[in-house]
Amino acid sequence: MGRRRSGRSFSREDVELLATLAAQSAVAMQNAHSYRALRALNEALEDKVRSRTAELEASNTDLARAYQGLQTAQAQLLTTEKMASSG
């Protein structure tokens, strides 16, 4: 590692402190990287949820229209049957 500015050598405690700081810095950097990756995954998941929700809403609208059409057809059929049986 070389010498201090003062010219003295680093003590064992100094070296241990620097090693601890280096390890903690590495962990902090890894945590920051993991956090960024997690945020990106979360954003991608939220995009998928929005997309799937829109698809489900569209399908639900289509089903509601189809159901309304069936109800209308059923009502017309009942009316036709009543008229045929009375007439």
C-alpha positions in Angstrom: 0.0 0.0 0.0 2.9 2.3 0.4 3.4 4.8 3.1 1.3 7.6 4.6 1.9 11.2 3.6 3.8 11.5 6.8 6.2 8.8 5.7 5.2 6.4 8.4 3.9 3.0 7.5 0.2 2.0 8.0 -0.4 0.1 11.2 -2.2 -3.2 11.2 -5.3 -1.4 12.6 -5.1 1.0 9.7 -5.0 -1.8 7.2 -7.9 -3.6 8.9 -10.0 -0.4 8.9 -9.3 0.1 5.2 -10.2 -3.5 4.4 -13.4 -3.1 6.4 -14.2 0.1 4.5 -13.5 -1.5 1.2 -15.8 -4.4 2.0 -18.6 -2.1 3.1 -18.2 0.0 0.0 -18.4 -3.1 -2.2 -21.6 -4.2 -0.4 -23.1 -0.7 -0.8 -22.3 -0.7 -4.5 -23.8 -4.1 -4.9 -26.9 -3.0 -3.0 -27.2 0.0 -5.3 -26.9 -2.2 -8.3 -29.5 -4.6 -6.9 -31.9 -1.8 -6.1 -31.6 -0.4 -9.7 -32.3 -3.9 -11.1 -35.3 -4.4 -8.8 -36.7 -1.0 -9.8 -36.4 -1.9 -13.5 -38.1 -5.2 -12.9 -40.8 -3.6 -10.9 -41.4 -1.0 -13.7 -41.6 -3.8 -16.3 -44.1 -5.7 -14.1 -46.2 -2.6 -13.7 -46.3 -2.1 -17.5 -47.4 -5.8 -17.9 -50.1 -5.3 -15.3 -51.4 -2.2 -17.1 -51.4 -4.0 -20.4 -53.2 -7.0 -19.1 -55.7 -4.9 -17.3 -56.5 -3.0 -20.5 -56.9 -6.4 -22.3 -59.2 -7.6 -19.6 -61.3 -4.4 -19.7 -61.6 -4.8 -23.5 -62.7 -8.4 -23.1 -65.1 -7.5 -20.4 -66.6 -4.8 -22.7 -66.9 -7.3 -25.5 -68.6 -9.9 -23.2 -71.0 -7.2 -21.9 -72.0 -6.4 -25.5 -72.4 -10.0 -26.4 -74.5 -10.6 -23.2 -76.7 -7.6 -24.1 -77.2 -9.0 -27.6 -78.2 -12.3 -26.2 -80.7 -10.7 -23.8 -82.2 -8.7 -26.7 -82.4 -11.8 -28.8 -84.1 -13.7 -26.0 -86.6 -11.0 -25.4 -87.4 -10.9 -29.2 -87.8 -14.7 -29.2 -90.2 -14.6 -26.2 -92.2 -11.9 -27.9 -92.4 -13.9 -31.1 -93.4 -17.1 -29.2 -96.1 -15.2 -27.3 -97.5 -13.8 -30.5 -97.4 -17.1 -32.3 -99.2 -18.9 -29.5 -101.9 -16.3 -29.1 -102.5 -15.8 -32.7 
